[in-house]
Amino acid sequence: MIKFKSKTLQRWIVLIVVSLVGGMITKLPYLKDTYFSTLQAATGTTKTQLGLLLTMYGLMNFICYFPGGMLADKISPKKLIVFSCFGTGAVGLWYATLPGYTSLLIIHALFGITTVFTFWASMVKITNNLGNEDEQGKLFGFLEGGRGLVGTLVALASVFIFSQFVDEAKGLSGAIVFYSVMMIIGGILVILFVQDPKLSEQSEEDVSTVSWKDFKAVSKIPRVWLCGIIVACNYMAVMIFGYLTPYLTEVYSMSSSAAAYLSVFRAYVMMMVGSLFGGLMSNKMKSVIRFMQYGFIGMTIFSFSYLLIPVNRSMLPIVVVNFVLQGLFLLAVKALYFAPIDEIGVSKKLAGTASGIISVVGYAPEIFGYTACGSILDNNPGVTGYNILFILTGCLSIIGFVLVIILKINNRKNVKAKAE
């Protein structure tokens, strides 16, 4: 492993490498986001079958979050991330052959193992161990912002490679090979630059001391479950936020090209800016929990604001400004899902287990959220359906705010009890 004399430089290099692989690793399972029509034609699948591939991936993720968290506390997170990078790359090379549908289902199940079971909690644990409690917001804000930036760059590079082929199926294979090779290169960078948490100053406890009793102890901390429910409130709101693009085209007659640019802006630029904003502000406040309460207040205000803006094309600039401000608060909170782990009193050696519990609860809306939103819009055509989604987002924001206050009070009592 390459080491630097400056410990500050060392940890930022580690964070950059982890952000790099974190930004690339989900590109293969979510390939349909960029190449939906081409993927369908090249694999001979229906839209329903493509949806089932992501259902398979989502179910595997849900199953893997908690045991993956325990695994990251028991085994070297660095080795797990290296395995994830090489494993995702290898499965990706199989994917590039564009095999039959049964093989595609197996591939997406394997992606659940390599991108969640052995990766997700390990990424959280290494980031958590790079700094003390006061630095968690900044670290996770940078992690999420970096993932957004890397995701943008590799997606653009894959599109360039795809465009170099006359045959679209071969172009798709080329793009998949590109992602796969990048993951393997990412694994090599992890070997060279990433240090295991147990070797750092912040976590001197050996992971081998972690026992089943420790895992049970974490699962009995109500603040960890509260964090998970808070994440679920924000994550469902983020999922609904994705429906703002069709809202602008259907209700405010925004052009399809302008909506496409805004969609890219939402998915990448706003993610990066919102993440850095959340990280820096929570770091300045010296409390991630404190910043989250302001984040949910902002979410509430701008979610309900859509209901007050007249449905008139001349109001489109106002709606877009509201869209940007809402997204800023939404994505700032999203960047900090795992930043409170230190603040709520979980030992660094058990950060993986805590992140596993938070993930299982927090990402649960992925199982039913999109289906529910689609059903609401189908059964309530036009502006009515979207208004229901805005009311739902506002209510989720209020619930999130109340839960953050409860978490804050509970955490204060815990700190006081420990001091006594």
C-alpha positions as CSV (number, residue, x, y, z in Angstrom):
1,M,0.0,0.0,0.0
2,I,1.2,3.5,-0.8
3,K,1.5,5.7,2.2
4,F,1.9,9.5,2.5
5,K,3.8,11.5,5.1
6,S,0.8,13.8,5.7
7,K,-2.0,12.0,7.5
8,T,-4.5,14.6,6.3
9,L,-3.4,14.0,2.6
10,Q,-3.6,10.2,3.3
11,R,-7.2,10.3,4.5
12,W,-8.4,12.6,1.6
13,I,-6.8,10.3,-0.9
14,V,-8.6,7.4,0.7
15,L,-11.9,9.3,0.6
16,I,-11.3,10.2,-3.1
17,V,-10.7,6.6,-4.1
18,V,-13.7,5.3,-2.1
19,S,-15.8,8.1,-3.8
20,L,-14.5,7.0,-7.2
21,V,-15.5,3.3,-6.8
22,G,-18.7,4.3,-5.0
23,G,-19.7,6.5,-8.0
24,M,-19.1,3.8,-10.5
25,I,-20.3,0.6,-8.8
26,T,-24.0,1.0,-9.4
27,K,-23.8,2.0,-13.1
28,L,-24.0,-1.6,-14.3
29,P,-27.1,-2.7,-12.4
30,Y,-28.8,0.6,-13.4
31,L,-27.7,0.5,-17.0
32,K,-31.3,1.0,-18.1
33,D,-31.2,4.6,-16.8
34,T,-29.0,5.5,-19.8
35,Y,-29.6,2.7,-22.4
36,F,-33.3,1.6,-21.8
37,S,-34.4,1.2,-25.4
38,T,-31.0,-0.2,-26.6
39,L,-30.8,-2.7,-23.7
40,Q,-34.4,-3.9,-24.4
41,A,-33.6,-4.4,-28.1
42,A,-30.2,-6.0,-27.6
43,T,-31.5,-8.5,-25.0
44,G,-34.8,-9.1,-26.6
45,T,-36.7,-8.3,-23.4
46,T,-40.0,-6.6,-22.7
47,K,-40.3,-3.5,-20.5
48,T,-41.8,-5.7,-17.8
49,Q,-38.8,-8.0,-17.9
50,L,-36.4,-5.1,-17.6
51,G,-38.4,-4.0,-14.6
52,L,-38.1,-7.4,-13.1
53,L,-34.3,-7.3,-13.4
54,L,-34.3,-4.2,-11.2
55,T,-36.8,-5.9,-8.9
56,M,-34.4,-8.9,-8.5
57,Y,-31.6,-6.4,-7.8
58,G,-33.7,-4.5,-5.3
59,L,-34.7,-7.6,-3.4
60,M,-31.1,-8.8,-3.2
61,N,-30.1,-5.4,-1.9
62,F,-32.8,-5.5,0.8
63,I,-31.7,-9.0,1.9
64,C,-28.0,-8.0,1.9
65,Y,-28.0,-4.7,3.7
66,F,-28.0,-5.9,7.3
67,P,-25.7,-9.0,7.0
68,G,-23.4,-6.8,4.8
69,G,-23.2,-4.4,7.7
70,M,-22.2,-7.2,10.1
71,L,-19.7,-8.5,7.6
72,A,-18.0,-5.1,7.3
73,D,-17.5,-5.1,11.1
74,K,-16.1,-8.6,11.2
75,I,-13.9,-8.7,8.0
76,S,-11.5,-6.2,6.5
77,P,-13.6,-3.5,4.8
78,K,-10.7,-2.9,2.4
79,K,-10.7,-6.5,1.3
80,L,-14.4,-6.5,0.9
81,I,-14.3,-3.4,-1.3
82,V,-11.5,-4.9,-3.5
83,F,-13.7,-8.1,-3.9
84,S,-16.7,-5.9,-4.8
85,C,-14.7,-4.0,-7.5
86,F,-13.2,-7.1,-9.1
87,G,-16.5,-9.1,-8.6
88,T,-18.6,-6.3,-10.2
89,G,-16.1,-6.1,-13.1
90,A,-16.2,-9.8,-13.7
91,V,-20.0,-10.0,-13.6
92,G,-20.0,-7.0,-15.9
93,L,-17.9,-8.8,-18.5
94,W,-20.4,-11.6,-18.5
95,Y,-23.2,-9.0,-18.9
96,A,-21.3,-7.5,-21.9
97,T,-22.0,-10.8,-23.8
98,L,-25.7,-9.9,-23.6
99,P,-26.8,-13.4,-22.6
100,G,-30.4,-14.8,-22.2
101,Y,-33.0,-13.6,-19.7
102,T,-32.3,-16.2,-17.1
103,S,-28.6,-15.3,-17.1
104,L,-29.6,-11.6,-16.8
105,L,-31.6,-12.4,-13.7
106,I,-28.6,-14.2,-12.2
107,I,-26.3,-11.3,-13.1
108,H,-28.6,-8.8,-11.3
109,A,-28.7,-11.1,-8.3
110,L,-24.9,-11.2,-8.3
111,F,-24.8,-7.4,-8.5
112,G,-26.8,-7.3,-5.3
113,I,-24.0,-9.3,-3.6
114,T,-21.0,-7.3,-5.1
115,T,-22.5,-3.8,-4.8
116,V,-24.3,-4.1,-1.5
117,F,-23.4,-7.2,0.6
118,T,-19.6,-6.8,0.3
119,F,-19.5,-3.1,-0.6
120,W,-22.1,-0.7,0.9
121,A,-21.4,-1.0,4.6
122,S,-17.7,-1.3,3.9
123,M,-17.7,2.1,2.1
124,V,-19.7,3.6,5.1
125,K,-17.3,2.1,7.6
126,I,-14.1,3.3,5.9
127,T,-15.6,6.8,5.5
128,N,-16.8,6.9,9.2
129,N,-13.3,6.0,10.4
130,L,-11.6,8.8,8.5
131,G,-12.6,11.4,11.1
132,N,-14.1,12.1,14.5
133,E,-17.7,12.9,15.3
134,D,-17.4,16.6,14.3
135,E,-16.1,15.7,10.9
136,Q,-18.7,13.2,9.8
137,G,-21.0,15.6,8.0
138,K,-18.1,17.0,5.9
139,L,-16.8,13.5,5.1
140,F,-20.1,12.0,4.0
141,G,-21.0,15.2,2.2
142,F,-17.8,14.9,0.2
143,L,-18.3,11.2,-0.3
144,E,-21.8,11.7,-1.8
145,G,-20.7,14.7,-3.8
146,G,-17.7,12.8,-5.2
147,R,-19.9,9.9,-6.1
148,G,-22.2,12.2,-8.0
149,L,-19.3,13.8,-9.9
150,V,-17.7,10.4,-10.8
151,G,-21.1,9.0,-11.8
152,T,-21.5,11.9,-14.3
153,L,-18.0,11.6,-15.8
154,V,-18.1,7.8,-16.3
155,A,-21.7,8.0,-17.7
156,L,-20.6,10.6,-20.3
157,A,-17.5,8.5,-21.1
158,S,-19.7,5.4,-21.6
159,V,-22.0,7.3,-24.0
160,F,-19.0,8.4,-26.0
161,I,-17.8,4.8,-26.3
162,F,-21.3,3.7,-27.2
163,S,-21.5,6.3,-30.0
164,Q,-18.4,5.0,-31.7
165,F,-20.2,1.8,-32.8
166,V,-22.5,1.7,-35.8
167,D,-24.3,-1.4,-34.4
168,E,-26.1,-0.3,-31.2
169,A,-25.8,-3.8,-29.6
170,K,-22.1,-3.8,-30.0
171,G,-22.0,-0.2,-28.7
172,L,-23.9,-1.3,-25.6
173,S,-21.4,-4.2,-25.1
174,G,-18.6,-1.7,-25.4
175,A,-20.1,0.6,-22.8
176,I,-20.6,-2.4,-20.4
177,V,-17.0,-3.5,-20.9
178,F,-15.9,0.1,-20.2
179,Y,-17.7,0.1,-16.9
180,S,-16.3,-3.4,-16.0
181,V,-12.7,-2.4,-16.8
182,M,-13.1,0.8,-14.8
183,M,-14.3,-1.2,-11.8
184,I,-11.3,-3.5,-12.0
185,I,-9.0,-0.4,-12.2
186,G,-10.9,1.0,-9.2
187,G,-10.1,-2.3,-7.3
188,I,-6.4,-1.8,-8.0
189,L,-6.6,1.8,-6.7
190,V,-8.2,0.5,-3.5
191,I,-5.4,-2.0,-3.0
192,L,-2.8,0.8,-3.5
193,F,-4.3,3.7,-1.5
194,V,-7.0,2.5,0.9
195,Q,-6.2,1.7,4.5
196,D,-8.3,-0.6,6.8
197,P,-10.1,1.3,9.6
198,K,-8.5,-1.0,12.3
199,L,-5.1,0.5,11.4
200,S,-6.2,4.1,11.8
201,E,-5.9,6.3,14.8
202,Q,-9.6,6.7,15.1
203,S,-10.3,3.0,15.5
204,E,-7.7,1.1,17.5
205,E,-10.1,-1.8,18.3
206,D,-9.4,-4.9,16.4
207,V,-12.4,-6.1,14.3
208,S,-11.8,-9.6,15.5
209,T,-13.2,-8.6,18.9
210,V,-16.6,-7.9,17.4
211,S,-19.1,-10.6,18.6
212,W,-22.7,-11.5,18.1
213,K,-23.4,-9.8,21.4
214,D,-22.1,-6.5,19.9
215,F,-24.4,-6.9,16.9
216,K,-27.4,-7.5,19.2
217,A,-26.4,-4.4,21.3
218,V,-26.5,-2.2,18.2
219,S,-29.9,-3.6,17.2
220,K,-31.3,-2.6,20.6
221,I,-30.3,1.1,20.3
222,P,-33.5,3.0,19.4
223,R,-31.5,5.9,17.9
224,V,-30.2,3.6,15.2
225,W,-33.8,2.6,14.2
226,L,-34.9,6.2,14.4
227,C,-32.1,7.1,11.9
228,G,-33.4,4.4,9.6
229,I,-37.0,5.8,9.7
230,I,-35.7,9.3,9.1
231,V,-33.7,8.1,6.1
232,A,-36.9,6.3,4.8
233,C,-38.8,9.6,5.0
234,N,-36.2,11.4,3.0
235,Y,-35.5,8.6,0.5
236,M,-39.2,8.3,-0.4
237,A,-39.3,12.1,-0.9
238,V,-36.2,11.8,-3.2
239,M,-38.0,9.1,-5.2
240,I,-41.0,11.3,-5.6
241,F,-38.7,14.2,-6.6
242,G,-37.8,12.2,-9.7
243,Y,-41.3,12.7,-11.0
244,L,-40.8,16.5,-11.2
245,T,-39.5,16.2,-14.8
246,P,-42.7,14.8,-16.3
247,Y,-44.7,17.2,-14.1
248,L,-42.9,20.1,-15.8
249,T,-43.6,18.8,-19.3
250,E,-47.2,17.7,-18.7
251,V,-48.4,20.5,-16.5
252,Y,-46.2,23.5,-17.4
253,S,-45.5,22.5,-21.1
254,M,-41.7,22.5,-20.7
255,S,-40.0,21.2,-23.9
256,S,-38.7,17.6,-23.8
257,S,-35.2,18.8,-24.5
258,A,-35.3,21.3,-21.6
259,A,-36.7,18.6,-19.3
260,A,-33.9,16.2,-20.3
261,Y,-31.3,18.8,-19.4
262,L,-33.0,19.5,-16.1
263,S,-33.1,15.8,-15.4
264,V,-29.4,15.5,-15.9
265,F,-28.9,18.6,-13.7
266,R,-31.1,17.0,-11.0
267,A,-29.4,13.7,-11.1
268,Y,-25.8,14.9,-11.1
269,V,-25.1,18.6,-10.5
270,M,-27.7,19.0,-7.8
271,M,-26.6,15.8,-6.1
272,M,-23.1,17.1,-6.0
273,V,-23.9,20.7,-4.8
274,G,-26.6,19.5,-2.3
275,S,-24.2,16.9,-0.8
276,L,-21.4,19.4,-0.4
277,F,-23.8,22.0,1.0
278,G,-25.1,19.5,3.6
279,G,-21.7,18.3,4.6
280,L,-20.2,21.8,5.0
281,M,-23.2,23.2,6.9
282,S,-23.5,20.2,9.3
283,N,-19.7,20.5,9.9
284,K,-20.1,24.2,10.7
285,M,-23.0,23.5,13.1
286,K,-20.9,20.7,14.7
287,S,-24.0,18.4,14.5
288,V,-25.4,16.4,11.6
289,I,-28.7,15.9,13.6
290,R,-29.1,19.7,14.0
291,F,-28.6,20.3,10.3
292,M,-31.1,17.6,9.4
293,Q,-33.9,19.4,11.2
294,Y,-33.3,22.5,9.1
295,G,-33.1,20.2,6.0
296,F,-36.5,18.8,6.7
297,I,-37.9,22.3,7.3
298,G,-36.7,23.4,3.9
299,M,-38.1,20.2,2.3
300,T,-41.5,20.9,3.9
301,I,-41.6,24.6,2.7
302,F,-40.7,23.9,-0.9
303,S,-42.8,20.7,-1.2
304,F,-46.0,22.5,-0.3
305,S,-45.0,25.5,-2.4
306,Y,-45.9,23.7,-5.6
307,L,-49.5,23.7,-4.5
308,L,-49.5,27.5,-4.3
309,I,-47.9,28.2,-7.7
310,P,-50.6,28.9,-10.4
311,V,-50.7,26.4,-13.2
312,N,-49.6,28.7,-16.0
313,R,-46.7,28.4,-18.4
314,S,-45.6,31.9,-17.5
315,M,-44.9,30.6,-13.9
316,L,-42.5,27.9,-15.2
317,P,-39.4,29.9,-14.1
318,I,-40.9,30.1,-10.5
319,V,-41.5,26.3,-10.5
320,V,-38.0,25.6,-11.7
321,V,-36.5,27.8,-8.9
322,N,-38.7,26.0,-6.4
323,F,-37.5,22.7,-7.9
324,V,-33.8,23.7,-7.4
325,L,-34.4,24.9,-3.8
326,Q,-36.3,21.8,-2.8
327,G,-33.7,19.6,-4.4
328,L,-30.9,21.4,-2.5
329,F,-32.5,20.5,0.9
330,L,-33.6,17.0,-0.2
331,L,-30.2,16.0,-1.5
332,A,-28.3,17.7,1.4
333,V,-30.1,15.4,3.8
334,K,-29.7,12.4,1.5
335,A,-25.9,12.9,1.7
336,L,-25.9,12.5,5.5
337,Y,-27.8,9.3,5.9
338,F,-24.9,7.6,7.8
339,A,-23.1,10.7,9.2
340,P,-25.0,10.6,12.6
341,I,-23.5,7.1,13.5
342,D,-20.8,8.6,15.7
343,E,-23.2,11.3,17.1
344,I,-25.7,8.8,18.3
345,G,-23.1,6.9,20.3
346,V,-22.3,3.9,18.2
347,S,-18.7,2.6,18.5
348,K,-16.6,2.9,15.3
349,K,-15.9,-0.8,15.3
350,L,-19.7,-1.3,14.9
351,A,-20.4,1.4,12.3
352,G,-21.0,-1.3,9.6
353,T,-23.7,-3.0,11.6
354,A,-25.4,0.4,12.3
355,S,-25.3,1.3,8.6
356,G,-26.8,-2.1,7.8
357,I,-29.8,-1.5,10.0
358,I,-30.2,2.1,8.8
359,S,-30.0,0.9,5.2
360,V,-32.6,-1.9,5.6
361,V,-35.2,0.5,7.1
362,G,-34.2,3.6,5.1
363,Y,-34.1,2.0,1.6
364,A,-37.3,-0.1,2.2
365,P,-39.4,2.4,0.1
366,E,-37.5,1.2,-3.0
367,I,-39.6,-2.0,-2.8
368,F,-43.0,-0.2,-3.1
369,G,-42.4,3.5,-3.7
370,Y,-42.2,3.6,-7.5
371,T,-45.3,1.3,-7.8
372,A,-47.3,3.5,-5.4
373,C,-46.3,6.7,-7.2
374,G,-47.2,5.3,-10.6
375,S,-50.5,4.1,-9.3
376,I,-51.3,7.6,-7.8
377,L,-50.5,9.2,-11.2
378,D,-52.5,6.7,-13.2
379,N,-55.6,6.9,-11.0
380,N,-55.4,10.7,-10.7
381,P,-54.6,12.1,-14.2
382,G,-53.0,15.6,-14.7
383,V,-52.1,18.1,-12.0
384,T,-54.3,16.3,-9.4
385,G,-52.0,13.2,-9.2
386,Y,-48.9,15.4,-8.9
387,N,-50.5,17.5,-6.2
388,I,-51.1,14.3,-4.2
389,L,-47.4,13.5,-4.5
390,F,-46.4,17.0,-3.3
391,I,-48.7,16.6,-0.3
392,L,-47.2,13.2,0.4
393,T,-43.7,14.7,0.1
394,G,-44.6,17.6,2.5
395,C,-46.1,15.1,5.0
396,L,-43.0,12.9,4.8
397,S,-40.9,16.0,5.5
398,I,-43.0,16.9,8.5
399,I,-42.7,13.4,9.9
400,G,-38.9,13.4,9.2
401,F,-38.6,16.8,11.1
402,V,-40.6,15.4,14.1
403,L,-38.4,12.2,14.2
404,V,-35.2,14.3,14.1
405,I,-36.4,16.3,17.1
406,I,-37.2,13.0,18.9
407,L,-33.7,11.7,17.9
408,K,-32.1,14.9,19.2
409,I,-33.9,14.6,22.6
410,N,-33.1,10.9,22.9
411,N,-29.5,11.5,22.0
412,R,-29.2,14.3,24.5
413,K,-30.6,12.0,27.3
414,N,-28.1,9.3,26.2
415,V,-25.1,11.7,26.4
416,K,-26.3,13.0,29.8
417,A,-26.7,9.4,31.1
418,K,-23.2,8.5,29.9
419,A,-21.7,11.6,31.6
420,E,-23.4,10.7,34.9
